[in-house]
Amino acid sequence: MMPGHEPDDMIRAFSSEQARLPAVVRAVAVSLLLCLACSWRLWLSTRLYPLVPALGLVPRFPWPLDAIMLALLVGLLAGLVARPLAKPLATGVVILLAVLFAQDQSRLWPSFYEFFLLLLMLLTHRRDGGEPEAARTLDGMRFLLAAAYAWGGIQKLNFRFFHDEFPWFIQPLTDLLPGPVP
């Protein structure tokens, strides 16, 4: 093990909410960057299928402005990785995501609106509040994640899911069984 990286040092690094908050923000920013890397075409206006604007408030960005907006978003997120509690960077990400969401509803994947809400919660954080403020911010983020997963579960409480989708989902496992599954 490298000097200065003993397990006790790692435990102390995350022993307080104030120490955890920057790590959580970095994780959110890196996760959003990875999702953008996997779906970069979704964030460009020039693609095979049309944009579906929300309320028609934001016009389609022409090439290369759409690529510039995506690069700006990536740059702001990279900045958040470096400076996780920088409100101007988080504000820029939230505003740019809101504009891009308004421009095309198909960008509203659950992971993207969860990242948006988590960063919006970060904007309520006051740096001078110390440990209680960091705990409040993290508690809000925990609630948002729990609410998103609870809503995902509630949406599955319908006849169609249990009758059509769930059997299809587990079919690879049921196909391995020797007899028919009711």
Disulfide bonds with the S-S distance in Angstrom:
none
